[in-house]
Amino acid sequence: MEILGNGKNESDCDRMKELKAFDDTKLGVQGLVDSGVMNFPKMFLRSANELAEELNHSRSHIRLPVIDLNGLLTDQRRKIVDQIQNGVRQFHEQDLDERKEFYSRGRARRVRFNSNHDLFQSNRADRRDTLSVSMLTSDHVDPNELPTSCRDAAIEFINQTAKVGDTLFELLSEACPEPELAMGVTKHTDNTFLTILAENQTSGLQVLHESQWVDVHPIAGSLVVNIGDLVQVVSNDKFKSNMHRVLPRRVPRISVICFFTGRADPPARLDGPIKELISEGNPSKYRELLVSEYVSRFFTRGLHEKPSLKDYRL
């Protein structure tokens, strides 16, 4: 592939030409791996400033708390997690032409495969490929839209994760009263209410805590839950979205993620701090915002410069 370079002419690389050549292959990062490339293109390399910043954040041996929801969730959850991970692995390892059929950067397509949604906006590309299923305009997806390699597993995972989301929103609502809220890599916070993640046993996910990167150690059959920006807004900072990232590994890391962002289609809904949490001593910290606005801004920027909650602070 002409996009690989050989280390001798990196200074002569035309970044946009390199990005376009990579995108035109429609094969993603896995396509580079399959081609046998030993040195990844310059567009994937971290800058000197980013590497220097790494030194400012020490590593931590703190372990994140594990919450046992046994009895609240289906007994089949471990089986479902295993099935969706296997299905996703089969999709990414299948014949190249099969993957190409789903390759798209157009957000109008509900089921799409691509590498780096912010490929042309970010400072550098992350080593990640994504098969995404958008539920922003409907809570139903036609099974025929999904790849056969993971169709049944994806439908079951979506259905069961929605139930997990409902349970988590109910638990949060005890401290943040609004039960009807349940409708629902480069360092970033999530532009969601909640994010629920199922990952294989390959580590790499880290959370920033008190200027230290804390490893999120995989637990078989478990789910990782992130509080997103939108819960921070509606809770008026009672719950904080967390900064996290994923470090690359030499073995494949498979993660299946459900983003609870709410509905973005009409009728429009404004979300802001819940009235019950506002008082004279605790005034509203954010202006109201449209989920569709926040999500749209997210997809028009690089992940490193995603919309900031500072833009919405009063």
Backbone torsions as a table, in degrees:
resi	resn	phi	psi	omega
1	MET	NA	135.8	-177.9
2	GLU	-72.0	-12.4	-176.6
3	ILE	-81.0	-6.5	-170.7
4	LEU	-80.2	-36.4	-175.6
5	GLY	70.5	174.1	-179.6
6	ASN	-134.5	14.1	178.7
7	GLY	86.8	-14.1	-177.5
8	LYS	-92.2	-22.1	-176.5
9	ASN	-126.4	31.7	-178.0
10	GLU	-61.0	-37.4	-178.7
11	SER	-66.3	-18.6	-179.0
12	ASP	-94.7	-0.6	-176.5
13	CYS	-65.7	133.6	172.3
14	ASP	-91.7	109.3	-172.3
15	ARG	-55.9	-48.5	-176.4
16	MET	-66.1	-35.8	177.6
17	LYS	-65.2	-39.3	179.4
18	GLU	-66.5	-43.1	179.1
19	LEU	-62.3	-46.0	-177.9
20	LYS	-64.9	-41.2	179.2
21	ALA	-61.9	-40.9	177.9
22	PHE	-64.9	-45.6	-177.9
23	ASP	-66.0	-36.7	-178.0
24	ASP	-65.8	-22.9	178.1
25	THR	-68.1	-26.9	-178.6
26	LYS	58.0	26.9	-176.7
27	LEU	-112.7	-13.6	178.4
28	GLY	69.7	-171.1	-179.6
29	VAL	-63.4	-36.9	178.9
30	GLN	-60.1	-32.5	177.4
31	GLY	-63.9	-36.8	176.4
32	LEU	-65.8	-43.6	178.9
33	VAL	-61.5	-44.2	-179.4
34	ASP	-63.5	-27.4	-178.9
35	SER	-77.1	-10.3	178.3
36	GLY	88.3	13.4	-178.4
37	VAL	-62.6	136.5	180.0
38	MET	-97.5	-35.1	179.3
39	ASN	-116.7	121.5	-177.1
40	PHE	-73.2	153.7	-180.0
41	PRO	-56.4	159.0	-178.0
42	LYS	-58.3	-31.2	-175.4
43	MET	-64.0	-14.9	179.0
44	PHE	-93.8	-9.2	-172.5
45	LEU	-83.6	138.6	178.5
46	ARG	-73.7	144.3	-178.6
47	SER	-73.4	166.0	178.8
48	ALA	-61.8	-38.2	179.6
49	ASN	-64.1	-40.6	-179.2
50	GLU	-68.3	-39.3	178.1
51	LEU	-66.6	-35.7	178.2
52	ALA	-67.8	-37.8	179.3
53	GLU	-62.4	-31.1	179.4
54	GLU	-57.3	-32.7	-178.1
55	LEU	-70.5	-20.2	-178.9
56	ASN	-80.8	-13.1	-179.7
57	HIS	-113.9	108.0	-179.5
58	SER	-75.6	157.9	177.4
59	ARG	-83.2	147.7	-177.9
60	SER	-122.7	150.5	176.6
61	HIS	-103.3	13.3	175.9
62	ILE	-64.0	139.2	177.6
63	ARG	-107.0	135.5	-179.5
64	LEU	-72.0	147.7	-179.9
65	PRO	-68.3	145.3	176.5
66	VAL	-108.5	124.9	-179.9
67	ILE	-104.3	121.8	-178.7
68	ASP	-89.5	112.1	178.1
69	LEU	-100.8	24.4	179.4
70	ASN	-58.8	132.0	-177.3
71	GLY	99.4	-25.2	177.5
72	LEU	-92.9	-25.5	-173.9
73	LEU	-117.3	167.2	-177.9
74	THR	-62.5	143.7	177.6
75	ASP	-69.4	-14.0	-177.8
76	GLN	-91.0	8.9	-171.5
77	ARG	-60.2	-39.7	-178.9
78	ARG	-65.9	-39.9	178.0
79	LYS	-63.3	-41.2	-179.5
80	ILE	-65.7	-42.2	178.1
81	VAL	-61.7	-44.4	179.0
82	ASP	-62.5	-41.8	-177.9
83	GLN	-64.0	-43.6	-177.6
84	ILE	-71.1	-35.3	176.8
85	GLN	-63.9	-42.8	178.3
86	ASN	-65.3	-39.8	179.0
87	GLY	-63.6	-43.2	179.0
88	VAL	-65.7	-41.9	177.7
89	ARG	-60.0	-42.4	179.6
90	GLN	-63.5	-37.3	178.3
91	PHE	-62.1	-48.2	-175.6
92	HIS	-74.0	-19.1	-179.4
93	GLU	-100.7	-0.1	-177.4
94	GLN	-77.9	179.2	-178.9
95	ASP	-53.7	140.7	-176.0
96	LEU	-57.3	-40.2	-178.3
97	ASP	-63.6	-31.2	178.3
98	GLU	-66.7	-42.5	179.1
99	ARG	-66.5	-38.8	-177.7
100	LYS	-59.0	-31.4	-178.8
101	GLU	-59.5	-26.1	-176.9
102	PHE	-103.0	0.8	-176.4
103	TYR	-71.8	126.0	180.0
104	SER	-164.7	146.7	171.9
105	ARG	-108.8	-3.3	179.2
106	GLY	-78.4	124.9	-177.2
107	ARG	-73.8	-9.3	178.3
108	ALA	-70.5	-24.4	178.5
109	ARG	-81.9	124.1	-173.5
110	ARG	-72.5	-37.1	179.6
111	VAL	-114.7	115.9	-175.4
112	ARG	-146.8	151.0	177.3
113	PHE	-116.9	133.4	172.0
114	ASN	-161.6	177.8	177.6
115	SER	-118.5	119.7	179.2
116	ASN	62.7	97.1	179.7
117	HIS	-61.6	-23.6	-178.4
118	ASP	-107.1	30.4	-173.9
119	LEU	-51.3	-42.7	-174.8
120	PHE	-94.0	1.2	178.2
121	GLN	-113.1	-22.1	-174.0
122	SER	-81.0	161.0	177.5
123	ASN	-68.1	-32.0	176.8
124	ARG	-153.0	162.9	179.8
125	ALA	-89.7	143.2	173.2
126	ASP	-88.2	156.4	179.1
127	ARG	-87.2	76.7	-178.5
128	ARG	-150.0	142.9	171.0
129	ASP	-116.6	148.5	-175.1
130	THR	-136.7	131.3	167.1
131	LEU	-106.9	115.0	-174.6
132	SER	-117.8	147.7	175.8
133	VAL	-123.5	111.9	-176.1
134	SER	-87.3	128.9	177.3
135	MET	-116.2	21.2	-175.7
136	LEU	-68.1	-29.9	-175.5
137	THR	-106.6	-8.1	-179.5
138	SER	-161.1	148.4	177.3
139	ASP	-92.3	13.9	179.9
140	HIS	-129.4	138.7	176.0
141	VAL	-123.9	135.1	178.1
142	ASP	-72.0	120.6	-179.6
143	PRO	-53.2	-31.2	-178.5
144	ASN	-68.1	-15.3	177.3
145	GLU	-78.5	-18.1	-174.4
146	LEU	-89.7	151.2	176.0
147	PRO	-61.4	141.3	-179.4
148	THR	-62.4	-27.9	-176.3
149	SER	-64.5	-25.0	-177.9
150	CYS	-137.6	18.6	-173.2
151	ARG	-59.8	-59.4	-175.8
152	ASP	-62.6	-42.5	-178.7
153	ALA	-65.5	-38.0	-179.1
154	ALA	-66.3	-43.5	179.3
155	ILE	-61.2	-45.5	-179.5
156	GLU	-65.5	-40.7	-179.1
157	PHE	-65.3	-42.6	178.9
158	ILE	-60.7	-46.0	-178.4
159	ASN	-63.9	-45.2	-176.8
160	GLN	-73.2	-35.5	179.6
161	THR	-69.2	-31.9	174.8
162	ALA	-60.6	-38.8	178.3
163	LYS	-67.2	-39.0	176.8
164	VAL	-61.9	-43.2	179.2
165	GLY	-59.9	-43.7	178.0
166	ASP	-59.2	-43.9	179.8
167	THR	-62.1	-44.1	-178.7
168	LEU	-66.9	-39.7	178.0
169	PHE	-64.0	-36.7	177.6
170	GLU	-64.6	-40.6	178.8
171	LEU	-66.2	-42.6	178.5
172	LEU	-65.9	-33.4	-175.8
173	SER	-66.4	-18.0	176.8
174	GLU	-64.8	-28.3	176.8
175	ALA	-107.4	-13.3	-176.3
176	CYS	-137.7	85.1	-166.1
177	PRO	-69.1	102.2	169.6
178	GLU	-171.9	72.5	-175.2
179	PRO	-55.8	-31.6	-177.2
180	GLU	-71.2	-0.9	178.4
181	LEU	-62.5	-22.1	-174.3
182	ALA	-68.8	89.2	172.9
183	MET	-139.5	-20.9	154.1
184	GLY	-76.7	NA	NA
185	VAL	NA	165.0	-177.4
186	THR	-83.7	144.8	-177.1
187	LYS	-59.4	136.8	-176.9
188	HIS	-169.7	165.6	165.6
189	THR	-105.5	165.1	-176.7
190	ASP	-91.9	140.0	178.8
191	ASN	-86.9	51.6	-171.7
192	THR	-134.6	175.5	164.6
193	PHE	-80.6	-58.4	175.6
194	LEU	-133.7	152.5	172.5
195	THR	-126.5	127.1	179.2
196	ILE	-114.8	126.1	-171.1
197	LEU	-124.3	130.9	170.2
198	ALA	-112.8	126.1	-176.9
199	GLU	-129.9	158.4	176.3
200	ASN	-80.6	-167.8	-172.3
201	GLN	-85.5	9.1	176.5
202	THR	-85.2	118.7	-179.0
203	SER	-73.9	176.7	179.2
204	GLY	147.8	-27.7	179.6
205	LEU	-72.7	132.6	178.6
206	GLN	-135.0	149.5	177.0
207	VAL	-119.3	136.9	179.6
208	LEU	-84.6	120.3	-179.4
209	HIS	-134.7	115.6	179.8
210	GLU	52.0	49.2	177.8
211	SER	64.3	18.4	176.1
212	GLN	-123.5	139.1	176.6
213	TRP	-85.9	118.7	-177.3
214	VAL	-102.5	125.4	178.7
215	ASP	-70.3	136.1	173.1
216	VAL	-99.1	100.3	-175.1
217	HIS	-76.5	127.4	-179.1
218	PRO	-63.4	140.0	174.6
219	ILE	-123.9	123.9	-175.9
220	ALA	-54.4	129.7	176.1
221	GLY	79.2	2.6	-176.3
222	SER	-94.6	169.9	175.4
223	LEU	-123.2	141.0	174.8
224	VAL	-100.5	132.0	-178.4
225	VAL	-117.8	124.5	174.9
226	ASN	-107.2	136.0	168.6
227	ILE	-83.2	130.2	-175.9
228	GLY	-99.7	178.9	-177.1
229	ASP	-57.3	-38.4	-172.9
230	LEU	-70.7	-32.3	173.5
231	VAL	-69.1	-34.7	176.2
232	GLN	-62.1	-37.7	179.2
233	VAL	-67.8	-54.1	-174.4
234	VAL	-68.7	-24.8	177.8
235	SER	-89.4	0.1	179.5
236	ASN	55.6	44.5	177.4
237	ASP	78.0	6.8	175.4
238	LYS	-64.6	-40.6	172.7
239	PHE	-111.8	136.6	-176.9
240	LYS	-109.6	135.7	172.8
241	SER	-71.4	147.4	-175.0
242	ASN	-107.1	143.8	174.2
243	MET	-79.8	128.9	-179.8
244	HIS	-145.2	168.6	-179.6
245	ARG	-155.8	172.3	175.7
246	VAL	-130.0	125.9	176.1
247	LEU	-86.4	140.1	179.1
248	PRO	-67.9	150.9	178.3
249	ARG	-128.8	162.1	-179.5
250	ARG	-79.1	-17.3	176.3
251	VAL	-111.1	152.1	-174.9
252	PRO	-59.5	138.0	173.2
253	ARG	-112.4	121.4	-179.0
254	ILE	-108.6	124.2	176.0
255	SER	-130.9	136.4	178.4
256	VAL	-116.0	120.0	-168.4
257	ILE	-122.9	135.3	171.0
258	CYS	-111.9	119.8	178.5
259	PHE	-98.8	117.8	176.8
260	PHE	-92.0	93.4	-177.3
261	THR	-107.3	-9.3	-175.3
262	GLY	87.5	178.4	-179.6
263	ARG	-88.4	134.4	-179.2
264	ALA	-102.5	-9.4	-177.2
265	ASP	-85.3	163.3	-180.0
266	PRO	-60.4	154.2	-1.2
267	PRO	-74.2	142.9	-177.3
268	ALA	-66.7	145.3	178.7
269	ARG	-128.7	130.0	176.1
270	LEU	-89.8	132.5	176.7
271	ASP	-115.9	134.2	177.5
272	GLY	-153.5	-176.5	179.4
273	PRO	-54.3	135.5	-179.3
274	ILE	-66.2	133.0	-173.5
275	LYS	-57.5	-37.5	-178.5
276	GLU	-63.9	-18.1	-179.4
277	LEU	-95.5	-3.2	-177.4
278	ILE	-98.4	136.6	177.5
279	SER	-151.0	175.7	178.7
280	GLU	-62.0	-36.7	179.5
281	GLY	-83.9	-12.5	179.3
282	ASN	-135.9	72.7	-176.6
283	PRO	-68.8	163.6	179.8
284	SER	-61.3	132.5	-178.1
285	LYS	-98.3	-12.4	-175.1
286	TYR	-132.9	149.9	170.4
287	ARG	-83.1	161.9	178.8
288	GLU	-70.0	150.1	-179.3
289	LEU	-141.0	157.9	174.4
290	LEU	-92.8	132.5	176.2
291	VAL	-57.2	-42.0	-179.2
292	SER	-60.6	-37.5	178.7
293	GLU	-66.0	-46.4	-176.8
294	TYR	-65.3	-43.3	-179.7
295	VAL	-66.8	-41.3	179.8
296	SER	-62.1	-41.8	178.6
297	ARG	-64.8	-34.2	178.7
298	PHE	-61.5	-43.4	-175.3
299	PHE	-81.5	-6.1	178.1
300	THR	-103.2	5.8	179.8
301	ARG	-128.4	165.3	173.4
302	GLY	-73.2	154.3	-178.3
303	LEU	-59.7	-30.6	-179.0
304	HIS	-71.7	-16.6	-179.6
305	GLU	-127.9	35.1	179.5
306	LYS	-57.1	161.7	178.4
307	PRO	-52.5	137.9	-179.4
308	SER	-104.6	144.1	175.9
309	LEU	-63.8	-19.2	176.8
310	LYS	-61.0	-28.6	179.9
311	ASP	-66.1	-18.9	-174.9
312	TYR	-112.1	1.8	179.9
313	ARG	-74.0	143.2	178.2
314	LEU	-85.2	NA	NA
